[in-house]
Structure formats: C-alpha cells, structure tokens
Amino acid sequence: MTKRTRPADIYLRFLQLAETLREIPSLPPLEPLEERILELIAYARQTEERLSVKDLMGKRELGSPAMLHGRLKSMREKGWILLADTEDARRKQLELTHAALLHFDKLSKCLQQAVKKAG
C-alpha cells in the first residue's frame, strides 16, 4: 500500500527545500517585516500594479512611516529592491532587483520539485 501524499506534505517539503536557499544565500537575509514588504512588492509586480513608497506608507498594519522608511533603506542596501522614478519626482516606485527576481525563480524551482516528488 502506497502512502498518500497530503497537500500539507508538499508544502512542508517546499519549506524544507526553500530553507536550503537560506544556507547558500545570494542576498543578505531579510527581517520578517522586510519579507512581508518584499511579498507586497512582488505581488504588485505580478498583478502589473504600481506600488509606490507612498502606497506602502498607507498600509498601517506594516507600522509607522519612519519604521517603513528604515526597512526600505535596509532592503535597498541588501540588494532586494530598487526605488525608481515616476512622472512625479516626489513619488518613488518600488521594484524588485534582478537578484530578487532570481531568488523568486529559485523558490519556484523548490515548489516545482516538492510537487514533482509528491507526484
């Protein structure tokens, strides 16, 4: 009798594979709040929406504007995000760096591998 793979098993395998990426980092690690910000930027990119610093500041659940500015500065210094100019010089667009996109590519491969192993 073969053991049936549960969806939770696939996800847990993915987490295990993703953890190996942390052992050989291509970019400095992020704090939990920075990871959440990165997810928001990536989601906006995926849905072809524009996300500015001002938009991010409007998300009160992320903390104070001063704290968010500090996290964005840290993420830029670590090489995860870029601030791009917009039509309005006062507004800066949040974008993922090439290295951050490569990181998401690696995570995608981990997910594919976890699903493949379950199949």
C-alpha positions as CSV (number, residue, x, y, z in Angstrom):
1,M,0.0,0.0,0.0
2,T,1.5,3.4,-1.0
3,K,1.4,6.3,1.3
4,R,-0.9,9.1,0.0
5,T,0.8,12.5,-0.1
6,R,-1.2,15.2,1.5
7,P,-1.1,18.8,0.4
8,A,0.5,19.7,3.7
9,D,3.3,17.3,2.9
10,I,4.0,19.1,-0.4
11,Y,4.1,22.4,1.4
12,L,6.3,21.2,4.2
13,R,8.7,19.7,1.6
14,F,8.7,23.1,-0.2
15,L,9.6,24.8,3.1
16,Q,12.4,22.3,3.6
17,L,13.8,22.9,0.1
18,A,13.4,26.7,0.5
19,E,15.4,26.6,3.7
20,T,18.4,25.2,1.7
21,L,18.4,28.5,-0.2
22,R,19.0,30.3,3.1
23,E,22.1,28.2,3.7
24,I,23.6,29.4,0.4
25,P,22.3,33.0,0.2
26,S,22.7,35.1,-2.8
27,L,21.4,38.1,-0.9
28,P,21.6,39.1,2.7
29,P,18.6,37.7,4.8
30,L,15.5,39.8,5.4
31,E,13.8,40.6,8.7
32,P,10.2,39.3,8.9
33,L,8.7,42.7,8.1
34,E,11.1,43.1,5.2
35,E,9.9,39.7,3.9
36,R,6.3,40.9,4.1
37,I,7.2,44.1,2.2
38,L,9.0,42.1,-0.4
39,E,5.9,39.9,-0.9
40,L,3.8,43.0,-1.4
41,I,6.2,44.4,-4.0
42,A,6.3,41.0,-5.8
43,Y,2.5,40.7,-5.7
44,A,2.1,44.2,-7.2
45,R,4.6,43.3,-9.9
46,Q,2.8,40.0,-10.6
47,T,-0.6,41.8,-10.9
48,E,1.1,44.6,-13.0
49,E,0.1,47.2,-10.4
50,R,2.4,50.1,-9.5
51,L,3.4,50.2,-5.8
52,S,5.0,53.5,-4.6
53,V,6.6,54.2,-1.3
54,K,3.6,56.4,-0.5
55,D,1.2,53.4,-1.2
56,L,3.2,51.3,1.2
57,M,3.1,54.0,3.9
58,G,-0.7,53.8,3.6
59,K,-0.7,50.2,4.9
60,R,-0.9,51.0,8.6
61,E,-0.6,47.3,9.6
62,L,3.1,47.5,8.5
63,G,4.0,50.1,11.1
64,S,5.0,53.7,11.2
65,P,6.3,55.6,8.2
66,A,9.6,56.1,9.9
67,M,10.0,52.4,10.5
68,L,8.9,51.6,6.9
69,H,11.5,54.0,5.6
70,G,14.1,52.3,7.6
71,R,13.1,48.9,6.3
72,L,13.1,50.1,2.7
73,K,16.5,51.6,3.2
74,S,17.8,48.3,4.6
75,M,16.2,46.3,1.8
76,R,17.9,48.6,-0.8
77,E,21.2,48.2,0.9
78,K,20.8,44.4,0.9
79,G,20.1,44.5,-2.8
80,W,16.5,43.3,-2.7
81,I,14.6,46.4,-4.0
82,L,15.1,49.5,-6.1
83,L,13.4,52.9,-6.0
84,A,12.5,54.0,-9.5
85,D,11.4,57.5,-10.6
86,T,7.9,58.1,-11.7
87,E,6.3,61.0,-13.6
88,D,6.1,62.8,-10.2
89,A,9.6,63.3,-8.9
90,R,8.3,63.2,-5.3
91,R,6.9,59.6,-5.8
92,K,9.2,56.6,-6.0
93,Q,8.1,53.3,-7.4
94,L,9.1,50.1,-5.6
95,E,10.7,47.4,-7.8
96,L,12.4,44.1,-7.3
97,T,16.1,43.9,-8.2
98,H,17.3,41.3,-10.7
99,A,18.8,39.4,-7.8
100,A,15.4,39.3,-6.0
101,L,13.8,38.0,-9.2
102,L,16.4,35.3,-9.3
103,H,15.6,34.4,-5.7
104,F,11.9,34.0,-6.6
105,D,13.0,31.8,-9.6
106,K,14.8,29.6,-7.2
107,L,11.8,29.4,-4.8
108,S,9.7,28.5,-7.8
109,K,12.0,25.6,-8.6
110,C,11.8,24.4,-5.0
111,L,8.0,24.4,-5.3
112,Q,8.1,22.5,-8.6
113,Q,10.5,20.0,-7.0
114,A,8.2,19.5,-4.0
115,V,5.2,18.9,-6.2
116,K,7.1,16.6,-8.5
117,K,8.3,14.5,-5.6
118,A,4.7,14.1,-4.5
119,G,3.5,13.0,-7.9
